[in-house]
Amino acid sequence: MKEELKLNEVLQYELLTGRFFIKKNNKIIREIFPNEDGYLLFYRNGIRYKFKANKVAIELTGTKLNDTLAVLHKNLDDNDYRLQNLRVISRSVYLQVKEAQRNLSGILKLIPHPEDMFCYVLQWKESGQERKKVIKDVVVAKR
């Protein structure tokens, strides 16, 4: 069973650079880096701990997060942990932003219609569902 861990006794966060450090007896031991999934992994007294780096950054600045809140990277770079880049928003707004980001990064597609050469199929994701719409006007479809 894991003991209750006080983050501010174990980790230090630099607001301006977004760097994290492991502490022991209030002395910095070494820098710790988030993995490719954005988690800080470390061992304390033989126990493995895993925390989302963006949530740790917010909590170390004094803001408590609950299940209805999420942390958004304002510049959409999930590897930028500077405090000026992090913002606490509601989980529902966070999911909308992430869905829009996925659409803009490749899920949103304009495909020539397989049967009608003057039509296009617009394909995107909305509310977790894949949507398709046939558009007959080429100019409207490209806009």
N, C-alpha and C positions, 0 to 999 in steps of 0.2 A: 504494500500500500504506500502510495506516494505521500510524503509529508507536504504540508502547505508551504509553498515557496513564495517568498516575498521578492518580486522581481527587482526592486530597487536595491536589495542587498546583494544580488548576484550579478546584475547587468547594469552597465552604464551606457547611456545613449547621448551622442553629440548632436544637438539640434541642427546646427548649421551644415554639418557634413553628412549626417545620416549614418554615422558609423556606430557599431556596437562593440562593447568590451566586456569581458568576463572579469568580475571582481571577487576577491577573497580577502576578508578582514579589511574591507574598505580600501584595498589597493588594487589597481588595475594589473591583471596578470597578462592578458593578451587580447588582441582583437578577434572578434568572431564575425564570420560572414554568413549571410543568408544563403541557403542552397538554391538550386535552380527553380524550386517551387516556392521560394520566398519564406522558408522556415529557418529559424535559428535552432540548431541542434547542439546540445551540450550535456555533459554528465556532472552531477553534483552528488557527492557521497554515494557513488555507485548507482545512482538512479538516472535514467535517461530522460531528458526533458526536450520537448518540441513545441515551439511557439511560432505563430505567424509574426514575422518581423515588423510589418506595418502596425499590427495591433500592439505589440510590445512598445514601439515608439510612442504611440498615443498614450498608452497606460503609464509609461515612465514620465510623461509630462503632466500627469495628474488627472487625466480624463478616464473615467471608468466606462467600458463598453459593455453592452448587453446584447442579447440575441436580435434585437430589432435594429441595431446599428451596424454599419460597415465602414471600412476605411477605403477611400478613393484616392488614387494617385492622380493629382490634377493634370499632370502632363502625360498621363496614360503610360508612363514608363514604370513598370512594376519593380524595377531595380533601383529606383530613386527614392531613398528613405529620408530625405531631408524634411524637416517639419513643415517648411513652407510649401512642400509639394503634397502633403497629406491633409485630407479633409474628412471629417466624420459626417456621414450622411445616413439616411434611413436605408434599410436593406432593400426596400422596394425600388427606390430611386437608383441604388447601386446596380440592381439587376437590369434595369432599363438602360443604364449607361453601358454596361457590359454587353448587352444584346446589340445595341447600336454599334458599339465598337467591333463586334464580330461581323455584323453586316457590312460595315465599311471596309473590313480587312479581308473580304473574300467571299462571304456567304451571299452577299447581294450580287446577283448575276443577271445579265441581260443576254439571253440566248436566242438565236434565230429560231423561229417556229419551224418544227420539223416538216410540216406539210404546206404551210402558206408562206411563200417567200417575202410577202409584204408585212408580215406580223413578227412580233418578238414575244418571248416569254420572259417576264420579270419574275425572278425567284429571290425570296428573302426569308428571314426567320422573324417571327413575331410571337411574343408570349410563349416561347418555347416550341412553337409549331412552325413547320416549314410551309410557306405560302407560295402560291404561283398565280400569276395573272397574265392573261393574253392581252397584248396591247396592239391595236391595229395601226395606229399612227406612229410612224418611225420617229418623227421629231419628238413627240411626247415621250416615247419609250426611252430615248437617249437622254432626255432631260431628267 
